């Protein structure tokens, strides 16, 4: 199975998101999100072509984890690199700056 690599940007955004979920919602909401993200990463590792290709940048794919959060990644035969997590409620133009 492919190795998962998380970019520094994705790692920072994930940390902020988890902090926000616990602070503003609850530990349960945070843990539910972590479970959904874990399932998404497992799916991506096994079937990296199953997610839609991104129109924002060539070579990227996007996996919608929740209505609010999408993971953008690229892959090769040995690894999957998570490039960023994006809040779907934000202006899509901001995504271009992150990719």
C-alpha positions, 0 to 999 in steps of 0.5 A, a space after each residue: 500500500 502507498 505511503 501517506 505524506 502530509 505536506 507542512 501546509 496540510 499538517 498546519 491546516 489540520 491542526 488548526 481545524 482539529 483545535 477549532 472543532 474541539 474548542 467551538 464544537 466538542 471533542 466528539 465532533 473532533 473525533 468524528 471528523 478524525 474518523 472520517 478523515 482516516 477513512 478517506 485516507 485509507 480509501 485514497 491509499 487503496 484507490 487513489 484514482 477513485 477521487 475526482 481530478 481537480 480542475 484547480 490544478 493539473 495532477 491533483 485529485 480531490 476527496 470530499 471528507 465532509 460537506 465542509 472539508 476537501 482533501 487535495 492530493 497527488 500520488 505515484 506508485 509508492 506514495 500519496 501526498 496530501 497537499 492541502 485541506 480546504 474549507 469548502 465554504 471559502 472563496 474558491 479563488 483562495 484555493 489557487 494560492 494554496 496549490 
